[in-house]
Amino acid sequence: MKGPDSAVEAVMQREVASVRSDERLDFVDDVMALGRVRHMPVVDDGKLVGVVTQRDLLAASLSRALDFDAQERRTFLRSVNVGEVMSKKPITVGPHATLREAAQLLLRHKIGCLPVVGPGGEALGLLTETDLLRAAYAEG
């Protein structure tokens, strides 16, 4: 188990599926479903430019119509770019921040993930609520 003063880099996910801001939401929906993920960093030219979540996909779908069937939803998602719905200024953390600091950011901002970025804004990984729970309570 990792303590609250352990560094984020000790538990962050380093191999993270990411998307570009010009990708279509139907692609993101497929990747999230197949990978069973709820958050994806949006990276253009190696730099983090946003985060897209399952909640963003749902909000985009609901903003147009509540009674889409599966095919209509897919057609709609195909017409929307990630850049239109992503969080454009995500709260981030550096790899040397402590797990305590990361948890405080998640709680304060009521978010489920923190992209981990280097000093130049490059995406290094992702830290999620699940990663913090695993670090605090999982054996190994």
DRENBAKOL-613462 format. One record per atom (N, C-alpha, C, O, CB): residue in one letter; x negated, y negated, z negated. Coordinates in steps of 0.1 Angstrom, whole numbers, padded with zeros to 4 digits, always signed. Each point is the difference from the previous one (the first is absolute). Glycine has a CB too. Layout:
% DRENBAKOL-613462
AXYZ ...
This chain:
% DRENBAKOL-613462
M-0008+0012+0000 M+0008-0012+0000 M-0009-0013+0000 M-0011+0000-0006 M+0030+0013-0006 K-0014-0023+0019 K-0007-0012+0001 K+0006-0010-0010 K+0012+0000-0002 K-0018+0004+0026 G-0003-0012-0030 G+0005-0010-0010 G+0004-0013+0007 G-0003-0002+0012 G-0011+0012-0029 P+0020-0019+0010 P+0005-0013+0005 P-0011-0009+0005 P+0002-0009+0008 P+0018+0011-0023 D-0032+0001+0010 D-0012-0009+0004 D-0008+0007+0011 D-0010-0006+0004 D+0009-0003-0027 S+0006+0020+0029 S-0006+0006+0011 S+0002-0009+0012 S+0010-0008+0001 S-0007+0031-0010 A-0012-0022+0019 A+0001-0009+0012 A+0011+0006+0010 A+0002+0012+0001 A-0026-0019-0004 V+0031-0001+0010 V+0009+0003+0010 V-0006+0010+0010 V+0007+0010+0004 V+0005-0032-0007 E-0024+0020+0007 E-0007+0009+0010 E+0000+0014-0005 E-0002+0009+0009 E-0011-0029-0001 A+0014+0023-0021 A-0001+0014-0005 A+0013+0007+0004 A-0001+0013+0000 A-0014-0020-0019 V+0026+0001+0021 V+0012+0007+0002 V+0008-0004+0013 V+0010+0006+0003 V-0009-0004-0028 M-0006-0013+0032 M+0007-0004+0011 M+0000+0010+0012 M-0009+0008+0000 M+0003-0032-0007 Q+0016+0023+0015 Q+0000+0009+0012 Q-0009-0007+0011 Q+0002-0012+0003 Q+0022+0021-0008 R-0034-0002+0010 R-0009-0006+0009 R+0004+0003+0015 R-0002-0008+0009 R-0016+0011-0026 E+0024+0009+0019 E+0005+0003+0013 E+0015-0003+0001 E+0008+0008-0005 E-0026+0010+0008 V+0021-0029+0002 V+0014-0005+0000 V+0005-0003+0015 V-0008-0006+0007 V+0004-0004-0030 A+0015+0015+0026 A+0006-0003+0013 A+0003-0015+0000 A+0007-0005-0009 A+0003+0029+0012 S-0014-0031+0007 S+0004-0014+0002 S+0005-0002+0014 S-0001+0008+0008 S-0017-0015-0025 V+0024-0005+0018 V+0006-0003+0013 V-0004-0014+0004 V-0005-0008-0009 V+0025+0023+0005 R-0019-0019+0017 R-0002-0013+0004 R+0013-0008+0000 R+0011+0005-0001 R-0030+0003+0016 S+0018-0021-0016 S+0012-0009+0000 S+0008+0001+0012 S+0012-0004+0000 S-0024-0011-0015 D+0006+0019+0027 D+0008+0001+0012 D+0006+0014+0002 D+0006+0002+0011 D-0021-0020-0001 E+0014+0027-0019 E+0006+0013+0001 E+0015-0002-0002 E+0005-0010-0006 E-0026+0022-0003 R+0029-0002+0014 R+0014+0000-0002 R+0005+0007-0012 R-0007+0009-0005 R+0009-0010+0030 L+0009-0003-0031 L+0004+0006-0013 L+0004+0014+0002 L-0001+0008-0010 L+0009-0030+0003 D-0004+0027+0018 D+0004+0014+0002 D-0012+0009-0002 D+0000+0011-0006 D+0018-0017+0021 F-0030+0001-0011 F-0013+0007-0002 F-0003+0001-0015 F-0004+0010-0005 F-0004-0018+0028 V+0009-0003-0029 V-0002-0001-0015 V+0009+0009-0007 V-0004+0007-0009 V-0004-0031+0011 D+0021+0024+0002 D+0010+0009-0007 D-0005+0015+0002 D+0001+0007-0010 D+0018-0024+0015 D-0023+0021+0007 D-0005+0013+0002 D-0012+0004-0009 D+0000+0010-0006 D+0009-0011+0030 V-0019-0008-0024 V-0012+0002-0008 V+0003+0001-0014 V-0005+0009-0007 V-0008-0021+0024 M+0022+0004-0023 M+0003+0000-0014 M+0008+0013-0003 M-0003+0006-0010 M+0004-0031+0010 A+0008+0030+0009 A+0007+0012-0003 A-0009+0012+0001 A+0000+0009-0009 A+0020-0019+0019 L-0029+0011+0000 L-0009+0011+0001 L-0011+0000-0011 L-0003+0011-0005 L+0007-0011+0030 G-0009-0011-0028 G-0010-0001-0010 G+0005-0001-0015 G-0008+0000-0009 G-0006-0010+0026 R+0027+0009-0018 R+0007-0002-0013 R-0007-0011-0008 R-0004+0001-0011 R+0010+0024+0011 V-0006-0037+0007 V-0006-0012-0006 V+0011-0011+0000 V+0009+0000+0008 V-0033+0007-0001 R+0022-0016-0017 R+0010-0011-0001 R-0006-0013+0003 R+0007-0010+0001 R+0004+0023-0018 H-0024-0014+0018 H-0007-0013+0002 H-0011+0002+0011 H-0007+0010+0000 H+0012-0017-0024 M-0006-0002+0033 M-0011+0000+0010 M-0007-0013+0001 M+0007-0010+0003 M+0005+0028+0009 P-0025-0019-0013 P-0007-0012+0003 P+0002-0004+0015 P+0000+0009+0008 P-0016-0005-0027 V+0017-0016+0022 V+0000-0005+0014 V-0014-0007+0002 V-0003-0009-0006 V+0029+0006+0007 V-0033+0009+0009 V-0014-0004+0002 V-0002-0004+0015 V+0003+0008+0009 V-0011+0007-0028 D+0003-0027+0021 D-0003-0005+0013 D-0015-0003+0000 D-0005-0008-0008 D+0029-0001+0012 D-0031+0015+0006 D-0014-0003+0001 D-0008+0002-0013 D-0009-0007-0003 D+0014-0009+0021 G-0001+0027-0025 G-0007+0004-0012 G+0004-0008-0013 G-0005+0004-0011 G-0014+0002+0026 K+0027-0016-0013 K+0004-0009-0012 K+0014+0003-0003 K+0009+0002+0008 K-0025-0020-0001 L+0019+0018-0020 L+0013+0002-0006 L+0008-0013+0003 L-0004-0011-0003 L-0004+0027-0015 V+0020-0014+0025 V+0008-0011+0003 V+0014+0001-0006 V+0008-0010+0000 V-0020+0007+0021 G+0015+0014-0027 G+0013+0002-0007 G+0002+0014-0005 G-0009+0009+0001 G+0018-0026+0014 V+0003+0020-0020 V+0004+0013-0004 V+0014+0002+0004 V+0008-0009-0001 V-0023+0009-0019 V+0018+0012+0025 V+0014+0004+0004 V+0004+0012-0009 V-0008+0009-0002 V+0005-0018+0026 T+0015+0008-0029 T+0005+0011-0009 T+0013+0006+0005 T+0006-0006+0010 T-0017-0006-0029 Q+0015+0023+0013 Q+0012+0006+0004 Q+0012-0010-0003 Q+0010+0000+0007 Q-0019+0023-0012 R+0007-0031-0005 R+0010-0010-0003 R+0002-0010+0011 R+0011-0005+0003 R-0016+0008-0028 D-0007-0007+0031 D+0001-0009+0012 D+0007+0006+0011 D+0008-0007+0007 D-0030-0003-0014 L+0020+0023+0010 L+0007+0007+0010 L+0015+0000-0002 L+0008-0003+0009 L-0028+0017-0005 L+0024-0011-0017 L+0014+0000-0003 L+0006-0014+0001 L+0011-0001+0005 L-0015+0020-0021 A-0003-0029+0011 A+0006-0013+0001 A+0001-0005+0015 A+0010-0006+0003 A-0021+0001-0025 A+0002+0009+0030 A+0001-0003+0014 A+0012+0006+0007 A+0007-0006+0007 A-0032+0004-0006 S+0027+0015-0005 S+0012+0007+0006 S+0013-0006-0006 S+0009-0002+0008 S-0023+0023-0006 L+0015-0024-0014 L+0012-0005-0006 L+0003-0014+0004 L+0012-0004+0000 L-0016+0019-0019 S-0006-0022+0022 S+0002-0014+0004 S+0008-0002+0013 S+0006-0010+0002 S-0027+0004-0014 R+0021+0017+0020 R+0007-0001+0013 R+0014+0006-0001 R+0009-0005+0005 R-0031+0006+0007 A+0023+0011-0018 A+0013+0006-0001 A-0001+0011-0011 A-0010+0007-0001 A+0015-0012+0025 L+0006+0007-0031 L+0001+0010-0010 L+0004+0013+0005 L-0001+0010-0007 L+0006-0028-0010 D+0001+0019+0029 D+0006+0012+0004 D-0008+0006+0012 D+0006+0007+0009 D+0016-0015-0017 F-0035+0006+0009 F-0008+0007+0010 F+0000+0015-0001 F+0000+0005-0011 F-0015-0025+0012 D+0017+0027+0010 D-0002+0015-0001 D-0015+0001+0002 D-0008-0009+0002 D+0031+0016+0007 A-0028+0006-0010 A-0015+0002+0001 A-0006-0005+0013 A-0011-0006-0001 A+0015+0026-0014 Q+0003-0018+0026 Q-0006-0004+0013 Q+0000-0015+0001 Q-0010-0006+0005 Q+0018+0027+0005 E+0002-0028-0015 E+0001-0014+0001 E-0011-0006-0009 E-0006-0010+0004 E+0031+0011+0001 R-0027+0005-0017 R-0010-0005-0009 R-0014+0001+0007 R-0008-0009-0001 R+0022+0016-0019 R-0017+0004+0026 R-0013+0003+0007 R-0002-0010+0011 R-0010-0006+0002 R+0012+0030-0008 T+0009-0027+0014 T-0001-0009+0011 T-0003-0014-0005 T-0008-0007+0005 T+0024+0021+0008 F-0009-0018-0024 F-0003-0013-0006 F-0014-0001-0005 F-0007-0010+0003 F+0031+0009-0010 L-0029+0011-0001 L-0014+0000-0005 L-0010-0001+0011 L-0011-0006-0002 L+0019+0019-0018 R-0005-0007+0032 R-0009-0001+0011 R-0001-0014+0005 R-0010-0003+0007 R+0016+0027-0001 S+0003-0032-0009 S+0000-0014+0006 S-0006-0010-0009 S-0001-0012+0003 S+0022+0018+0009 V-0026-0002-0024 V-0006-0009-0010 V-0014+0003-0002 V-0004+0011-0002 V+0026-0014-0009 N-0031-0008+0011 N-0014+0002-0003 N-0002+0000-0015 N+0008-0007-0008 N-0014-0005+0029 V-0004+0019-0026 V-0004+0000-0014 V-0002-0014-0005 V+0005-0004-0011 V-0015+0026+0014 G+0004-0031+0005 G-0003-0013-0005 G+0012-0009-0003 G-0001-0010-0007 G-0019+0012+0021 E+0031+0002-0009 E+0013-0007-0003 E+0005+0003-0014 E+0007-0008-0006 E-0002+0008+0030 V-0008+0011-0030 V+0006+0004-0013 V-0010+0003-0011 V+0004+0001-0012 V+0014+0009+0025 M-0031-0010-0010 M-0010+0003-0010 M-0001-0011-0010 M+0004-0011+0003 M-0017+0025+0014 S+0008-0011-0029 S-0004-0010-0009 S-0013-0006+0005 S-0010+0007+0001 S+0021+0005-0021 K-0011-0025+0023 K-0011-0006+0007 K-0012-0004-0009 K-0011-0002+0004 K+0027-0006+0013 K-0013+0005-0030 K-0010-0003-0009 K+0000+0009-0012 K+0004-0003-0011 K-0003-0021+0018 P-0005+0037-0004 P+0001+0010-0011 P-0009-0004-0012 P-0011-0005+0002 P+0017+0022+0015 I-0002-0013-0029 I-0009+0000-0011 I-0010+0011+0001 I+0004+0011+0003 I+0015-0021-0018 T-0032+0007+0014 T-0010+0009+0002 T-0009+0001-0013 T+0001-0008-0009 T-0001+0004+0034 V-0009+0014-0024 V-0009+0002-0011 V-0014+0004+0006 V+0000+0007+0010 V+0019+0000-0027 G-0029-0010+0010 G-0014+0004+0004 G-0003+0014-0006 G+0007+0004-0010 G-0014-0028+0012 P-0002+0031+0004 P-0003+0014-0005 P-0006+0000-0014 P+0000+0011-0007 P-0004-0005+0030 H-0001-0017-0028 H-0006+0000-0013 H+0009-0005-0011 H-0004-0001-0012 H-0018-0003+0023 A+0034+0000-0008 A+0010-0004-0010 A+0003+0012-0008 A-0002+0012+0004 A+0012-0029+0011 T-0005+0015-0027 T+0003+0011-0009 T+0014+0005+0003 T+0008-0007+0006 T-0023-0002-0024 L+0018+0022+0014 L+0013+0005+0001 L+0010-0008-0008 L+0012-0002+0004 L-0021+0025+0000 R+0005-0028-0015 R+0009-0009-0008 R+0004-0012+0007 R+0011-0004+0001 R-0023+0012-0022 E+0002-0015+0028 E+0003-0012+0008 E+0009+0004+0011 E+0010-0008+0003 E-0032-0002-0009 A+0020+0021+0013 A+0009+0004+0011 A+0014+0003-0005 A+0009-0005+0006 A-0029+0015+0006 A+0021-0003-0023 A+0014+0002-0006 A+0007-0013-0003 A+0012-0001+0002 A-0020+0023-0011 Q+0001-0031+0003 Q+0006-0013-0003 Q+0005-0007+0013 Q+0010-0006-0001 Q-0025+0004-0019 L+0007+0002+0030 L+0004-0006+0013 L+0013+0007+0005 L+0009-0007+0004 L-0033+0001+0002 L+0024+0019-0006 L+0012+0008+0005 L+0013-0004-0008 L+0010-0003+0005 L-0025+0022+0002 L+0013-0020-0020 L+0011-0003-0009 L+0005-0015+0002 L+0011-0003+0001 L-0019+0020-0018 R-0002-0026+0017 R+0003-0014+0001 R+0007-0004+0013 R+0010-0008+0000 R-0030+0004-0014 H+0016+0011+0025 H+0006-0004+0013 H+0011+0010+0004 H+0006-0001+0011 H-0028-0009-0005 K+0024+0020-0014 K+0011+0010+0003 K-0002+0007+0013 K+0009+0000+0009 K+0007-0013-0023 I-0028+0018+0016 I-0004+0006+0013 I-0004+0014-0003 I-0004+0004-0011 I-0002-0026+0022 G+0005+0031-0001 G-0004+0014-0001 G-0014+0003+0004 G-0004+0012-0002 G+0028-0007+0005 C-0031-0014+0004 C-0013+0003+0004 C-0009-0012+0001 C+0006-0011+0001 C+0003+0030+0012 L-0022-0017-0013 L-0009-0011+0001 L-0010+0004+0011 L-0008+0010-0002 L+0011-0017-0022 P-0004+0000+0035 P-0011+0003+0009 P-0013-0003-0006 P-0001-0011-0007 P+0016+0006+0027 V-0025+0013-0019 V-0013-0003-0005 V-0009-0006+0011 V-0001+0007+0011 V+0003+0012-0028 V-0007-0031+0015 V-0008-0007+0011 V-0014-0003-0005 V-0002-0002-0012 V+0024-0007+0021 G-0031+0008+0001 G-0013-0004-0003 G-0001-0016+0000 G+0010-0006+0003 G-0019+0028+0007 P-0003-0027-0012 P-0002-0014-0001 P+0004-0008+0013 P+0003-0012+0000 P-0021+0017-0016 G+0017+0002+0028 G+0003-0006+0012 G+0015+0002+0005 G+0003-0003+0011 G-0027+0005-0005 G+0032+0004-0015 G+0014+0002+0003 G+0002+0014+0007 G+0011+0003+0005 G-0008-0027-0003 E-0014+0032+0000 E+0001+0013+0006 E+0008+0009-0009 E-0002+0001-0012 E-0019-0005+0025 A+0030+0012-0006 A+0007+0010-0008 A-0008+0012-0004 A-0007+0006+0009 A+0027-0013+0004 L-0021+0010-0026 L-0008+0011-0005 L+0008+0012-0004 L-0005+0011+0000 L-0012-0028-0007 G+0030+0014+0003 G+0008+0011-0005 G+0013-0006-0005 G+0004-0011+0003 G-0024+0025-0008 L+0027-0005-0003 L+0013-0004-0006 L+0001+0006-0013 L-0004+0012-0003 L+0014-0013+0026 L-0004-0006-0033 L+0003+0005-0013 L+0015-0001-0002 L+0005-0011+0001 L-0028+0003-0010 T+0029+0019+0005 T+0014+0000-0002 T+0004+0003-0015 T-0009+0004-0007 T+0012+0004+0031 E+0009-0010-0027 E+0005+0004-0013 E-0003+0014-0003 E-0004+0004-0012 E+0022-0021+0013 T-0017+0026+0008 T-0002+0014-0001 T-0015+0003-0004 T-0003+0008-0008 T+0022-0003+0024 D-0028-0013-0009 D-0014+0002-0003 D-0003-0004-0015 D-0008+0007-0006 D+0002-0012+0030 L+0012-0005-0029 L-0002-0004-0014 L+0006+0010-0009 L-0007+0003-0010 L+0008-0027+0017 L+0010+0030-0004 L+0006+0010-0009 L-0009+0013+0000 L-0002+0006-0010 L+0025-0015+0015 R-0028+0012+0007 R-0009+0012+0001 R-0012-0002-0008 R-0005+0009-0007 R+0014-0004+0030 A-0015-0017-0022 A-0012-0004-0007 A+0002+0001-0016 A-0009+0004-0007 A+0001-0018+0027 A+0020+0009-0024 A+0003+0000-0014 A+0004+0013-0006 A-0003+0003-0012 A+0009-0026+0015 Y+0000+0031+0004 Y+0007+0012-0006 Y-0004+0014+0006 Y+0002+0010-0006 Y+0016-0025+0001 A-0024+0015+0017 A-0003+0013+0007 A-0013+0005-0006 A-0009-0008-0002 A+0022+0001+0023 E-0014+0020-0022 E-0012+0006-0004 E-0009+0001+0013 E+0004+0001+0011 E+0007+0012-0030 G-0024-0014+0016 G-0009+0003+0011 G-0009-0011+0004 G-0008+0001+0009 G+0024+0014-0001 
